[in-house]
């Protein structure tokens, strides 16, 4: 087979950092899921790497769900065998000749859960050489059951529950007070 595996931190085998030029679209995932209902998910990508002339390989994906069950709808995707990501699908050799894929996700039997998911999509120029010319991006989220409650999302503007602005202000005040104390001590000498 082929595909993208072990992508918790992205598709770094192609390029070191993610690119906002790769616009990922995930259609079909509900805001809230119903227990044991199957949803058809369509993954597509826009932008990213510009294929070279006569390129055959242009893109790939990796989709992981914490709970529920994923299934493919064609021979363009397969379930990886990597533990512990047993609910992870990626593209096949046939599936990397396109920039759109369809999978099925069957929600868990328990509709009170918050199910984490992660989608990584890469776009490649088709020259068969991993480089910064290839581009990828990643999106993560959670879908909540109809009888569940959403966990408070982690905001990058908070550090251990404290607003980063307040942390920076505190550091600035500490530095200013320390500087004034040192200056006063020098003047007394």
C-alpha positions as CSV (number, residue, x, y, z in Angstrom):
1,X,0.0,0.0,0.0
2,X,1.0,3.6,0.4
3,X,-0.3,6.7,2.1
4,X,0.5,9.0,5.0
5,X,0.9,7.4,8.5
6,X,2.2,8.7,11.8
7,X,1.1,12.3,11.1
8,X,0.2,13.6,14.6
9,X,2.5,16.5,14.0
10,X,1.9,16.8,10.2
11,X,3.3,15.5,7.0
12,X,6.9,16.5,7.6
13,X,8.3,13.9,5.2
14,X,7.4,16.3,2.4
15,X,8.1,19.7,4.0
16,X,9.0,20.8,7.5
17,X,6.1,23.1,8.2
18,X,2.4,23.3,7.3
19,X,1.2,25.7,4.7
20,X,-1.9,27.9,4.7
21,X,-1.8,27.6,0.9
22,X,-3.3,24.1,1.4
23,X,-7.0,24.7,2.0
24,X,-8.7,21.6,3.4
25,X,-12.4,21.1,3.1
26,X,-14.2,18.3,5.1
27,X,-17.8,18.0,4.2
28,X,-20.4,15.8,5.8
29,X,-19.2,15.8,9.4
30,X,-22.1,17.0,11.6
31,X,-21.8,19.5,14.4
32,X,-23.4,16.8,16.6
33,X,-23.6,13.1,15.8
34,X,-26.4,10.6,16.5
35,X,-25.4,7.2,17.9
36,X,-24.5,4.5,15.3
37,X,-25.4,6.7,12.3
38,X,-23.1,6.6,9.3
39,X,-22.0,9.9,7.8
40,X,-20.5,10.2,4.3
41,X,-17.4,12.4,4.6
42,X,-15.8,14.1,1.6
43,X,-12.3,15.4,1.9
44,X,-11.1,17.9,-0.7
45,X,-8.1,20.2,-1.0
46,X,-7.5,23.4,-2.9
47,X,-4.3,25.3,-3.5
48,X,-0.9,23.9,-2.3
49,X,1.7,22.5,-4.6
50,X,1.5,23.1,-8.3
51,X,1.9,19.8,-10.2
52,X,4.8,19.5,-12.7
53,X,3.9,18.6,-16.3
54,X,2.6,15.0,-16.6
55,X,2.5,14.5,-12.8
56,X,0.6,11.5,-11.7
57,X,0.8,11.9,-7.9
58,X,-0.7,15.1,-6.7
59,X,-2.1,14.7,-3.2
60,X,-2.8,12.5,-0.3
61,X,-4.6,12.4,3.1
62,X,-4.7,10.9,6.5
63,X,-7.9,10.9,8.6
64,X,-8.1,9.7,12.2
65,X,-11.1,9.5,14.6
66,X,-10.7,8.7,18.3
67,X,-14.0,6.8,18.3
68,X,-16.5,5.4,15.9
69,X,-15.5,3.5,12.7
70,X,-14.1,4.6,9.4
71,X,-14.7,2.8,6.2
72,X,-13.6,3.4,2.6
73,X,-16.0,3.7,-0.3
74,X,-13.5,2.8,-3.1
75,X,-10.0,1.6,-3.7
76,X,-8.5,5.1,-3.2
77,X,-8.3,4.7,0.6
78,X,-7.2,2.0,3.1
79,X,-7.1,1.5,6.9
80,X,-3.6,1.7,8.3
81,X,-2.3,-1.0,10.7
82,X,-0.4,1.4,12.9
83,X,-1.1,1.0,16.6
84,X,-2.7,2.8,18.5
85,X,-4.2,4.6,15.5
86,X,-6.5,1.7,14.5
87,X,-9.2,4.1,13.3
88,X,-7.0,5.8,10.7
89,X,-7.4,5.9,6.9
90,X,-5.0,7.1,4.3
91,X,-4.8,7.1,0.5
92,X,-3.7,4.2,-1.6
93,X,-1.4,4.4,-4.7
94,X,-4.5,5.0,-6.8
95,X,-5.8,7.6,-4.3
96,X,-2.8,9.9,-4.6
97,X,-3.7,10.8,-8.2
98,X,-6.6,13.0,-7.1
99,X,-7.4,15.8,-4.7
100,X,-10.8,14.5,-3.4
101,X,-11.7,11.4,-1.4
102,X,-14.9,10.0,0.2
103,X,-15.0,7.9,3.4
104,X,-17.7,6.7,5.7
105,X,-17.7,7.4,9.5
106,X,-20.1,5.5,11.7
107,X,-20.6,7.3,15.0
108,X,-20.1,5.5,18.3
109,X,-22.9,3.8,20.1
110,X,-22.6,6.3,22.9
111,X,-24.0,9.6,21.9
112,X,-22.7,11.4,25.0
113,X,-19.0,11.4,23.9
114,X,-16.9,14.1,22.4
115,X,-14.9,12.5,19.6
116,X,-11.6,14.0,18.6
117,X,-10.5,13.8,14.9
118,X,-7.5,14.9,12.9
119,X,-7.2,15.4,9.1
120,X,-3.9,15.9,7.3
121,X,-3.7,16.6,3.6
122,X,-0.6,17.0,1.5
123,X,-0.3,18.3,-2.0
124,X,2.7,17.3,-4.1
125,X,4.1,18.6,-7.3
126,X,4.6,15.0,-8.7
127,X,8.3,15.1,-9.2
128,X,8.7,12.2,-6.8
129,X,11.2,14.1,-4.6
130,X,9.9,15.2,-1.2
131,X,10.8,18.9,-0.8
132,X,9.5,22.3,0.3
133,X,7.8,22.5,-3.1
134,X,5.3,19.9,-1.7
135,X,2.9,21.5,0.8
136,X,0.6,20.1,3.5
137,X,-1.8,21.3,6.1
138,X,-3.7,19.8,9.0
139,X,-7.0,20.4,10.8
140,X,-8.2,19.0,14.1
141,X,-11.5,19.1,15.9
142,X,-14.1,17.2,17.9
143,X,-17.6,16.3,17.2
144,X,-20.0,15.9,20.1
145,X,-22.9,13.4,20.4
146,X,-26.4,14.8,20.7
147,X,-26.5,13.9,24.4
148,X,-22.9,15.1,25.1
149,X,-21.3,18.4,26.1
150,X,-18.4,20.0,24.3
151,X,-15.2,20.3,26.2
152,X,-13.9,23.9,26.4
153,X,-11.5,24.3,23.5
154,X,-7.9,25.0,24.3
155,X,-7.2,28.6,23.2
156,X,-3.6,29.4,22.2
157,X,-4.1,32.8,23.9
158,X,-4.1,31.1,27.3
159,X,-1.1,29.7,29.3
160,X,-2.2,27.3,32.0
161,X,-5.7,28.9,32.0
162,X,-4.3,32.4,32.3
163,X,-4.6,34.9,29.4
164,X,-1.2,35.2,27.7
165,X,-1.6,39.0,27.7
166,X,-1.9,39.0,31.4
167,X,1.2,36.7,31.7
168,X,3.2,39.1,29.5
169,X,2.0,42.1,31.4
170,X,3.0,40.5,34.7
171,X,6.4,39.7,33.2
172,X,6.8,43.3,32.0
173,X,5.8,44.7,35.5
174,X,8.3,42.3,37.2
175,X,11.1,43.4,34.9
176,X,10.3,47.1,35.4
177,X,10.2,46.7,39.2
178,X,13.4,44.7,39.2
179,X,15.1,47.2,37.1
180,X,14.0,50.1,39.3
181,X,15.2,48.2,42.4
182,X,18.6,47.6,40.9
183,X,18.9,51.2,39.8
184,X,18.0,52.5,43.3
185,X,20.5,50.1,44.8
186,X,23.2,51.4,42.5
187,X,22.4,55.0,43.4
188,X,22.7,54.3,47.1
189,X,26.2,52.8,46.6
